[in-house]
Amino acid sequence: MLLLSGTANRPLAEEIAAYLGQPLCQVTIRRFADGEIFVRIDENVRGQDVYIIQPTNPPGDNIIELLILIDAARRASAARISAVVPYFGYARQDRKDQPRVAISAKLMANLITTAGADRVLAMDFHQHQLQGFFDIPVDHLYAAPVFTQHYRQKSWHDLVVVAPDAGGAKMARGFAKRLNAALAIVDKRRPSANVAEVLNVVGEVEDRDCLMVDDMIDTAGTMCEAARALKRLGAREIYGCASHALLSGPALDRLSAAPITELAVTNTIRVPDERRYERLKVLSIAPLLAQAVRNTHSDQSVSSLFD
């Protein structure tokens, strides 16, 4: 087994390597003056089972870097190449919901396959059907075990798990089952991109602790509007969690002003110090990803990690 890392989230790759007791393979990655990316794998990978760890946020350079790493490993005669993509960019563009738009998620899947990947390990796709966009095996991992372990240590007052929109109901239902909690759903509409408007809350939240769950936080409009709606309806403490902390644009200002006691995210995306605030809790998914890599390498079940 050989582990390679791009530049998108080197600390996560180092954590995974530490859990596996396997050093990261030496790779040279640099940029030419015009921004073009150069990649060279500095160790022999011929006949090896190679795992390339590279989330794709921000998407532009990091996706290209991932593709070049895959191509370099393929041309160096690696026996098997697995792309470990903790965060899969362009996942929100998974269908034609307007005339003359691209299905960018499918394009990204095609590019990863064409570059030479034999398998993909990804964490919490925005839509589960993205697994079918690939023509190679996909192991779709979930951060839920990491979050539930964190939340089982807390003392709750009549907990209700809240889906911040109807699309997140299935995810919220899974959390509610794991935490033995009730379920509520926020009825939301989007007048425009990155703008959320809460219309109603389906479920009883008055005088109850609320845990909002989502797969990602981008500009934080959805979660902050949902938190204010829950507070208006008499909720007690409000917590939030999301697998992927994009935290774009006004996200930090919105979260700082929102009535959210704690926001837990994972380190699928590197969260630099300047994108953190006092109520943000970053949980590591390195042990889970490391075990998934170990099971894949030894041809054992990956789904058993979530039983």
GUBA-977685 format. One record per atom (N, C-alpha, C): residue in one letter; z, y, x. Coordinates in steps of 0.05 Angstrom, whole numbers, padded with zeros to 5 digits, always signed. Last residue first. Layout:
% GUBA-977685
AZYX;...
END
This chain:
% GUBA-977685
D+00208-00010-00446;D+00219-00027-00467;D+00248-00019-00474;F+00185+00016-00405;F+00192+00032-00428;F+00202+00016-00451;L+00170-00018-00366;L+00188+00004-00358;L+00198+00020-00382;S+00132-00051-00387;S+00159-00061-00388;S+00179-00039-00379;S+00083-00028-00375;S+00095-00022-00401;S+00124-00031-00403;V+00070-00051-00327;V+00080-00024-00327;V+00094-00017-00353;S+00077-00117-00300;S+00074-00100-00323;S+00085-00072-00318;Q+00048-00126-00234;Q+00068-00131-00255;Q+00064-00111-00277;D+00019-00123-00186;D+00007-00134-00210;D+00027-00142-00231;S+00041-00094-00145;S+00047-00122-00146;S+00037-00136-00171;H+00021-00043-00157;H+00014-00055-00132;H+00019-00085-00132;T+00047-00033-00206;T+00018-00035-00205;T+00009-00050-00180;N+00100-00031-00190;N+00092-00052-00209;N+00061-00056-00208;R+00099+00014-00157;R+00107-00012-00146;R+00097-00035-00164;V+00083+00054-00194;V+00066+00048-00171;V+00073+00020-00160;A+00128+00052-00227;A+00102+00046-00238;A+00082+00039-00216;Q+00168+00068-00191;Q+00169+00041-00202;Q+00142+00033-00214;A+00150+00121-00183;A+00152+00102-00160;A+00152+00073-00170;L+00156+00143-00234;L+00130+00141-00222;L+00129+00120-00199;L+00213+00140-00237;L+00196+00127-00257;L+00168+00122-00246;P+00230+00172-00193;P+00238+00143-00195;P+00220+00128-00214;A+00205+00223-00207;A+00197+00208-00183;A+00206+00178-00185;I+00219+00258-00245;I+00207+00233-00255;I+00197+00216-00231;S+00277+00298-00248;S+00256+00285-00231;S+00246+00260-00245;L+00286+00359-00285;L+00292+00330-00281;L+00270+00317-00265;V+00310+00423-00286;V+00287+00407-00278;V+00296+00379-00271;K+00330+00469-00333;K+00339+00445-00319;K+00314+00428-00312;L+00342+00536-00344;L+00322+00516-00340;L+00333+00493-00323;R+00375+00579-00349;R+00379+00558-00368;R+00358+00535-00366;E+00360+00616-00308;E+00386+00603-00307;E+00390+00579-00326;Y+00292+00600-00287;Y+00313+00618-00297;Y+00338+00602-00302;R+00232+00599-00246;R+00257+00586-00257;R+00275+00608-00268;R+00191+00617-00217;R+00185+00610-00245;R+00209+00596-00258;E+00208+00625-00166;E+00202+00649-00182;E+00195+00643-00211;D+00212+00573-00146;D+00236+00588-00153;D+00231+00612-00170;P+00162+00531-00178;P+00173+00547-00156;P+00197+00563-00165;V+00154+00469-00198;V+00164+00493-00210;V+00176+00510-00188;R+00100+00425-00199;R+00119+00439-00182;R+00128+00465-00195;I+00097+00380-00252;I+00085+00404-00240;I+00107+00417-00223;T+00134+00341-00260;T+00106+00333-00258;T+00089+00355-00245;N+00189+00348-00263;N+00175+00359-00240;N+00147+00348-00237;T+00208+00366-00331;T+00206+00348-00308;T+00190+00362-00286;V+00258+00405-00366;V+00230+00398-00360;V+00231+00377-00337;A+00301+00433-00414;A+00297+00412-00393;A+00267+00406-00391;L+00336+00488-00430;L+00309+00477-00431;L+00306+00458-00407;E+00391+00507-00469;E+00381+00494-00445;E+00353+00484-00449;T+00395+00542-00513;T+00418+00538-00495;T+00409+00526-00468;I+00355+00590-00539;I+00354+00563-00529;I+00376+00559-00508;P+00336+00638-00568;P+00363+00626-00571;P+00363+00596-00564;A+00297+00677-00519;A+00299+00658-00542;A+00327+00646-00544;A+00292+00706-00473;A+00301+00720-00497;A+00306+00702-00521;S+00274+00669-00437;S+00299+00683-00431;S+00310+00697-00456;L+00225+00656-00459;L+00247+00636-00459;L+00274+00649-00454;R+00196+00703-00452;R+00201+00693-00478;R+00224+00673-00479;D+00196+00707-00396;D+00208+00729-00412;D+00214+00719-00440;L+00168+00659-00383;L+00196+00664-00374;L+00210+00686-00390;A+00116+00666-00408;A+00135+00644-00415;A+00164+00650-00407;P+00073+00701-00402;P+00099+00712-00412;P+00120+00691-00417;G+00041+00660-00356;G+00042+00687-00367;G+00070+00695-00376;S+00065+00592-00362;S+00045+00612-00356;S+00052+00639-00368;L+00091+00540-00356;L+00105+00566-00354;L+00087+00589-00346;L+00085+00485-00350;L+00064+00503-00340;L+00075+00531-00336;A+00119+00432-00346;A+00127+00460-00346;A+00105+00478-00333;H+00118+00375-00384;H+00102+00391-00365;H+00109+00420-00367;S+00155+00354-00420;S+00148+00339-00396;S+00136+00357-00375;A+00209+00389-00448;A+00180+00385-00446;A+00174+00372-00420;C+00261+00409-00493;C+00252+00394-00470;C+00221+00390-00471;G+00317+00449-00515;G+00288+00442-00514;G+00282+00425-00490;Y+00369+00462-00562;Y+00360+00453-00536;Y+00330+00448-00538;I+00415+00501-00596;I+00387+00493-00595;I+00379+00486-00566;E+00474+00495-00635;E+00462+00497-00609;E+00433+00487-00609;R+00460+00503-00701;R+00481+00509-00681;R+00468+00513-00654;A+00419+00533-00752;A+00424+00513-00732;A+00446+00522-00713;G+00405+00568-00794;G+00433+00561-00790;G+00438+00539-00770;L+00355+00587-00799;L+00363+00567-00818;L+00391+00556-00813;R+00350+00619-00754;R+00351+00632-00780;R+00360+00613-00802;K+00345+00578-00716;K+00369+00595-00716;K+00372+00609-00743;L+00294+00559-00728;L+00317+00541-00731;L+00343+00557-00732;A+00264+00604-00714;A+00263+00594-00741;A+00288+00576-00747;R+00274+00607-00659;R+00283+00629-00676;R+00284+00620-00706;A+00249+00559-00643;A+00278+00563-00639;A+00289+00585-00656;A+00195+00569-00656;A+00210+00548-00669;A+00240+00551-00667;E+00185+00610-00619;E+00183+00616-00648;E+00198+00595-00664;C+00192+00580-00572;C+00209+00603-00577;C+00208+00611-00606;M+00152+00540-00575;M+00180+00532-00574;M+00199+00556-00581;T+00104+00571-00578;T+00111+00552-00598;T+00141+00546-00598;G+00104+00603-00530;G+00105+00615-00557;G+00114+00596-00578;A+00100+00585-00478;A+00126+00582-00492;A+00127+00595-00519;T+00054+00580-00451;T+00065+00607-00453;T+00091+00608-00468;D+00070+00519-00443;D+00050+00536-00429;D+00061+00565-00430;I+00100+00460-00440;I+00106+00488-00446;I+00087+00505-00430;M+00087+00395-00468;M+00083+00416-00448;M+00093+00443-00459;D+00106+00360-00506;D+00095+00348-00482;D+00091+00370-00460;D+00172+00369-00535;D+00143+00374-00534;D+00132+00363-00508;V+00228+00376-00578;V+00214+00361-00557;V+00184+00367-00559;M+00291+00406-00591;M+00261+00408-00594;M+00248+00393-00571;L+00348+00390-00620;L+00334+00385-00595;L+00304+00385-00601;C+00405+00421-00649;C+00376+00415-00651;C+00365+00411-00623;D+00464+00411-00686;D+00452+00416-00660;D+00423+00406-00662;R+00475+00441-00750;R+00470+00418-00734;R+00459+00427-00707;D+00477+00479-00791;D+00502+00470-00779;D+00498+00444-00763;E+00414+00460-00817;E+00437+00477-00819;E+00462+00464-00808;V+00370+00427-00818;V+00380+00435-00792;V+00405+00452-00793;E+00331+00380-00851;E+00357+00395-00853;E+00367+00401-00825;G+00260+00388-00861;G+00283+00374-00851;G+00308+00392-00852;V+00211+00428-00840;V+00215+00405-00858;V+00237+00389-00847;V+00203+00496-00840;V+00216+00474-00825;V+00222+00452-00845;N+00146+00540-00837;N+00167+00526-00852;N+00179+00505-00833;L+00113+00572-00804;L+00112+00576-00833;L+00136+00563-00847;V+00106+00605-00743;V+00121+00585-00758;V+00121+00592-00788;E+00053+00613-00701;E+00067+00625-00724;E+00080+00604-00740;A+00030+00626-00635;A+00041+00607-00655;A+00056+00622-00676;V-00020+00632-00589;V-00005+00647-00609;V+00004+00628-00630;N-00056+00606-00556;N-00030+00614-00545;N-00014+00632-00563;A-00111+00627-00596;A-00101+00611-00574;A-00075+00624-00563;S-00091+00646-00664;S-00109+00647-00641;S-00096+00631-00618;P-00059+00627-00705;P-00079+00647-00712;P-00100+00650-00689;R-00036+00566-00715;R-00044+00582-00692;R-00065+00602-00701;R+00023+00545-00751;R-00005+00549-00749;R-00011+00567-00725;K+00072+00495-00767;K+00063+00517-00750;K+00033+00520-00754;D+00130+00468-00787;D+00103+00472-00797;D+00092+00498-00784;V+00172+00425-00751;V+00164+00453-00756;V+00135+00454-00765;I+00212+00373-00773;I+00186+00381-00763;I+00181+00410-00770;A+00267+00329-00755;A+00256+00352-00770;A+00230+00360-00757;L+00310+00273-00758;L+00284+00284-00750;L+00277+00308-00767;A+00373+00248-00729;A+00355+00255-00751;A+00330+00268-00740;A+00386+00198-00678;A+00388+00225-00690;A+00369+00227-00714;N+00388+00161-00634;N+00402+00156-00660;N+00407+00182-00675;L+00358+00168-00591;L+00383+00183-00591;L+00399+00179-00617;R+00313+00137-00602;R+00328+00132-00577;R+00356+00144-00578;K+00296+00162-00650;K+00304+00134-00650;K+00321+00128-00625;A+00283+00213-00631;A+00304+00210-00651;A+00314+00181-00652;F+00241+00201-00596;F+00266+00212-00585;F+00289+00208-00605;G+00203+00184-00634;G+00212+00166-00613;G+00238+00175-00601;R+00196+00231-00664;R+00208+00207-00677;R+00218+00187-00656;A+00172+00263-00626;A+00199+00270-00635;A+00212+00246-00649;M+00122+00238-00623;M+00138+00240-00599;M+00168+00245-00607;K+00104+00246-00676;K+00107+00219-00666;K+00126+00218-00641;A+00102+00303-00680;A+00121+00287-00697;A+00125+00259-00686;G+00068+00338-00656;G+00089+00326-00640;G+00108+00309-00655;G+00036+00358-00696;G+00024+00340-00676;G+00045+00327-00659;A+00068+00394-00724;A+00062+00368-00736;A+00051+00348-00716;D+00115+00424-00677;D+00091+00425-00694;D+00086+00396-00704;P+00163+00413-00653;P+00156+00441-00657;P+00130+00445-00672;A+00208+00367-00679;A+00180+00370-00669;A+00171+00398-00674;V+00275+00357-00665;V+00255+00374-00678;V+00229+00373-00664;V+00331+00318-00680;V+00308+00322-00661;V+00286+00336-00677;V+00397+00333-00692;V+00371+00329-00704;V+00350+00336-00683;L+00466+00314-00688;L+00440+00320-00675;L+00416+00315-00693;D+00522+00327-00697;D+00503+00320-00718;D+00475+00327-00709;H+00534+00353-00639;H+00545+00357-00666;H+00523+00352-00686;W+00541+00316-00578;W+00525+00330-00598;W+00541+00333-00624;S+00552+00316-00511;S+00566+00312-00537;S+00552+00329-00558;K+00509+00283-00463;K+00519+00307-00477;K+00534+00299-00503;Q+00485+00239-00443;Q+00510+00248-00430;Q+00522+00272-00444;R+00438+00233-00468;R+00459+00215-00476;R+00486+00223-00464;Y+00403+00267-00441;Y+00416+00276-00465;Y+00437+00258-00476;H+00387+00237-00396;H+00400+00263-00392;H+00415+00271-00417;Q+00362+00193-00420;Q+00385+00189-00402;Q+00401+00214-00398;T+00321+00221-00446;T+00342+00208-00462;T+00366+00201-00445;F+00289+00238-00402;F+00302+00257-00420;F+00325+00244-00435;V+00272+00189-00381;V+00286+00208-00364;V+00302+00228-00381;P+00245+00165-00424;P+00269+00152-00413;P+00286+00171-00396;A+00201+00203-00432;A+00223+00200-00452;A+00248+00186-00440;A+00156+00207-00402;A+00180+00218-00391;A+00205+00214-00408;Y+00110+00153-00397;Y+00125+00172-00414;Y+00150+00181-00400;L+00043+00136-00377;L+00072+00135-00374;L+00085+00157-00391;H-00011+00096-00382;H+00000+00121-00393;H+00030+00119-00393;D-00057+00072-00340;D-00029+00068-00347;D-00017+00094-00356;V-00122+00053-00350;V-00104+00076-00350;V-00076+00066-00357;P-00182+00025-00321;P-00155+00022-00333;P-00138+00047-00329;I-00242+00063-00337;I-00226+00047-00319;I-00198+00044-00331;D-00267+00100-00368;D-00279+00073-00367;D-00266+00055-00347;F-00229+00145-00408;F-00235+00134-00382;F-00249+00106-00386;F-00217+00158-00459;F-00238+00174-00447;F-00246+00162-00420;G-00173+00130-00476;G-00199+00119-00483;G-00222+00135-00471;Q-00132+00163-00463;Q-00134+00138-00449;Q-00162+00126-00452;L-00132+00203-00501;L-00146+00208-00476;L-00149+00183-00459;Q-00100+00191-00544;Q-00127+00179-00544;Q-00143+00185-00518;H-00055+00221-00539;H-00054+00194-00528;H-00082+00182-00527;Q-00057+00286-00514;Q-00064+00269-00536;Q-00067+00240-00525;H-00032+00300-00467;H-00028+00318-00490;H-00036+00303-00516;F+00001+00247-00433;F-00023+00260-00441;F-00017+00278-00465;D+00049+00228-00398;D+00049+00244-00423;D+00024+00261-00427;M+00021+00216-00336;M+00046+00221-00351;M+00042+00238-00375;A-00019+00164-00307;A-00015+00191-00317;A+00010+00192-00334;L-00058+00129-00264;L-00031+00130-00274;L-00025+00159-00282;V-00120+00097-00264;V-00106+00122-00266;V-00078+00117-00277;R-00166+00062-00220;R-00144+00062-00240;R-00132+00090-00241;D-00206+00070-00185;D-00206+00045-00199;D-00185+00044-00221;A-00246+00127-00168;A-00220+00116-00175;A-00223+00089-00190;G-00294+00152-00155;G-00288+00126-00144;G-00261+00115-00150;A-00319+00194-00180;A-00311+00198-00153;A-00303+00172-00139;T-00325+00173-00232;T-00349+00175-00214;T-00341+00179-00185;T-00272+00180-00251;T-00284+00154-00249;T-00308+00154-00229;I-00267+00236-00248;I-00248+00219-00234;I-00259+00191-00230;L-00309+00251-00283;L-00309+00259-00255;L-00291+00241-00238;N-00293+00230-00332;N-00317+00220-00320;N-00318+00227-00290;A-00247+00261-00341;A-00244+00232-00339;A-00269+00220-00325;M-00270+00311-00346;M-00252+00306-00324;M-00248+00276-00319;L-00300+00302-00394;L-00314+00309-00369;L-00296+00303-00345;K-00259+00295-00430;K-00277+00273-00424;K-00292+00277-00398;A-00238+00347-00429;A-00221+00324-00421;A-00238+00300-00414;S-00279+00379-00449;S-00273+00380-00421;S-00255+00357-00412;I-00326+00382-00487;I-00302+00364-00489;I-00294+00360-00460;A-00348+00450-00500;A-00348+00425-00484;A-00323+00408-00492;V-00378+00479-00558;V-00357+00478-00538;V-00358+00450-00524;R-00412+00489-00603;R-00421+00495-00576;R-00398+00496-00555;P-00364+00503-00655;P-00392+00498-00646;P-00395+00505-00616;Q-00300+00472-00647;Q-00316+00495-00652;Q-00345+00488-00644;D-00278+00425-00633;D-00266+00438-00656;D-00280+00464-00663;K-00291+00370-00603;K-00307+00394-00610;K-00295+00406-00635;R-00236+00351-00560;R-00254+00347-00582;R-00270+00373-00587;D-00200+00363-00520;D-00206+00335-00524;D-00225+00330-00547;Q-00171+00402-00487;Q-00199+00405-00495;Q-00210+00377-00499;R-00122+00389-00467;R-00123+00402-00494;R-00151+00405-00504;A-00130+00370-00416;A-00124+00351-00437;A-00126+00363-00465;Y-00137+00400-00371;Y-00159+00401-00391;Y-00154+00381-00414;G-00097+00359-00326;G-00108+00384-00336;G-00132+00381-00355;F-00045+00318-00326;F-00074+00317-00328;F-00085+00342-00342;Y+00007+00306-00283;Y-00002+00324-00304;Y-00033+00324-00303;P+00007+00261-00248;P+00030+00266-00266;P+00024+00286-00288;V-00035+00217-00230;V-00039+00244-00240;V-00016+00251-00259;V-00057+00178-00183;V-00031+00182-00196;V-00031+00212-00204;A-00110+00136-00179;A-00104+00165-00181;A-00078+00168-00196;S-00121+00084-00136;S-00107+00092-00160;S-00101+00122-00159;I-00167+00042-00108;I-00158+00070-00108;I-00146+00076-00135;R-00174-00013-00064;R-00169-00003-00091;R-00157+00025-00090;A-00193-00014-00011;A-00198-00037-00029;A-00195-00029-00058;A-00229+00037+00023;A-00204+00028+00011;A-00210+00005-00009;S-00272+00057+00054;S-00271+00029+00047;S-00243+00019+00038;A-00281+00110+00059;A-00267+00097+00081;A-00261+00068+00075;R-00302+00124+00011;R-00321+00122+00033;R-00308+00110+00058;R-00254+00125-00018;R-00275+00105-00025;R-00294+00102-00001;A-00227+00167+00006;A-00215+00140+00007;A-00236+00119+00001;A-00262+00209-00008;A-00256+00203+00021;A-00245+00175+00024;D-00258+00208-00064;D-00284+00203-00050;D-00280+00195-00021;I-00205+00223-00071;I-00214+00197-00081;I-00240+00189-00066;L-00207+00275-00048;L-00189+00254-00037;L-00198+00226-00045;I-00242+00299-00084;I-00250+00296-00056;I-00232+00275-00042;L-00211+00299-00131;L-00237+00285-00130;L-00246+00280-00101;L-00167+00331-00116;L-00163+00303-00124;L-00189+00287-00121;E-00194+00380-00108;E-00180+00367-00085;E-00175+00337-00091;I-00211+00391-00160;I-00231+00386-00139;I-00218+00372-00115;I-00160+00398-00183;I-00178+00376-00193;I-00199+00370-00171;N-00142+00442-00155;N-00128+00417-00153;N-00144+00393-00163;D-00175+00486-00166;D-00175+00474-00139;D-00163+00447-00139;G-00164+00487-00228;G-00189+00491-00212;G-00189+00476-00186;P-00111+00480-00251;P-00132+00459-00252;P-00155+00463-00233;P-00047+00488-00219;P-00070+00499-00233;P-00095+00481-00230;N-00050+00421-00237;N-00043+00448-00247;N-00035+00464-00222;T-00056+00363-00234;T-00078+00382-00234;T-00071+00408-00248;P-00022+00321-00185;P-00024+00334-00212;P-00046+00355-00211;Q-00031+00270-00144;Q-00041+00297-00147;Q-00042+00306-00176;I-00032+00218-00101;I-00013+00232-00119;I-00022+00261-00121;I-00064+00159-00095;I-00068+00187-00090;I-00052+00203-00110;Y-00058+00098-00065;Y-00048+00114-00088;Y-00049+00143-00080;V-00093+00040-00045;V-00088+00069-00041;V-00079+00083-00066;D-00092-00016-00012;D-00087-00008-00039;D-00077+00021-00038;Q-00143-00026+00040;Q-00116-00019+00030;Q-00116-00012+00000;G-00191-00032+00066;G-00179-00055+00054;G-00152-00051+00042;R-00180+00024+00106;R-00198+00002+00101;R-00183-00022+00090;V-00152+00067+00123;V-00147+00058+00095;V-00164+00034+00088;N-00123+00096+00179;N-00141+00076+00170;N-00134+00066+00142;E-00110+00167+00174;E-00102+00140+00180;E-00122+00120+00168;D-00125+00217+00156;D-00121+00213+00185;D-00111+00186+00193;I-00175+00240+00115;I-00152+00221+00116;I-00149+00213+00145;R-00192+00306+00102;R-00196+00283+00121;R-00171+00266+00120;V-00225+00357+00066;V-00205+00335+00066;V-00212+00314+00087;F-00234+00424+00049;F-00241+00403+00068;F-00218+00382+00068;I-00260+00467+00000;I-00238+00449+00008;I-00249+00428+00027;E-00278+00536+00002;E-00287+00508+00000;E-00265+00490+00012;G-00266+00589+00011;G-00250+00574-00009;G-00257+00545-00011;D-00292+00613+00052;D-00303+00618+00025;D-00287+00603+00003;A-00266+00593+00097;A-00263+00622+00090;A-00272+00628+00062;F-00240+00529+00077;F-00258+00546+00093;F-00254+00575+00082;R-00177+00497+00077;R-00198+00512+00062;R-00214+00529+00081;R-00153+00430+00086;R-00154+00458+00092;R-00177+00471+00077;I-00116+00374+00099;I-00129+00389+00077;I-00129+00418+00085;T-00107+00312+00126;T-00113+00340+00133;T-00128+00353+00110;V-00056+00265+00119;V-00081+00276+00109;V-00083+00305+00118;Q-00019+00207+00130;Q-00027+00233+00141;Q-00055+00241+00131;C+00016+00177+00077;C-00006+00176+00096;C-00013+00204+00105;L+00086+00177+00070;L+00060+00187+00061;L+00040+00185+00084;P+00124+00116+00078;P+00116+00144+00086;P+00089+00152+00074;Q+00164+00083+00034;Q+00137+00082+00045;Q+00129+00111+00053;G+00204+00073-00002;G+00209+00067+00026;G+00183+00066+00042;L+00200+00089-00053;L+00185+00065-00046;L+00190+00056-00017;Y+00229+00136-00052;Y+00239+00114-00069;Y+00225+00088-00062;A+00196+00166-00016;A+00224+00158-00008;A+00234+00135-00025;A+00150+00173-00047;A+00149+00157-00023;A+00176+00148-00013;I+00171+00206-00087;I+00161+00179-00094;I+00160+00162-00070;E+00184+00251-00055;E+00205+00236-00070;E+00196+00208-00077;E+00133+00266-00039;E+00152+00257-00019;E+00176+00242-00031;A+00110+00280-00088;A+00099+00258-00073;A+00119+00248-00052;L+00142+00325-00099;L+00143+00302-00117;L+00133+00277-00102;P+00126+00360-00057;P+00154+00351-00059;P+00157+00326-00077;R+00070+00369-00068;R+00078+00353-00045;R+00108+00344-00047;N+00032+00382-00110;N+00061+00378-00114;N+00071+00359-00092;A-00019+00397-00090;A-00010+00408-00115;A+00021+00405-00118;T-00043+00376-00045;T-00025+00398-00041;T-00012+00409-00066;G-00041+00303-00047;G-00055+00329-00045;G-00034+00351-00041;S-00022+00245-00012;S-00015+00267-00030;S-00034+00290-00025;L-00021+00173-00012;L-00033+00199-00003;L-00024+00220-00022;L+00003+00112+00008;L+00008+00135-00009;L-00004+00160+00003;L-00016+00045+00010;L-00016+00070+00024;L-00014+00092+00003;M+00000-00024+00017;M+00000+00000+00000;M+00000+00025+00018;
END
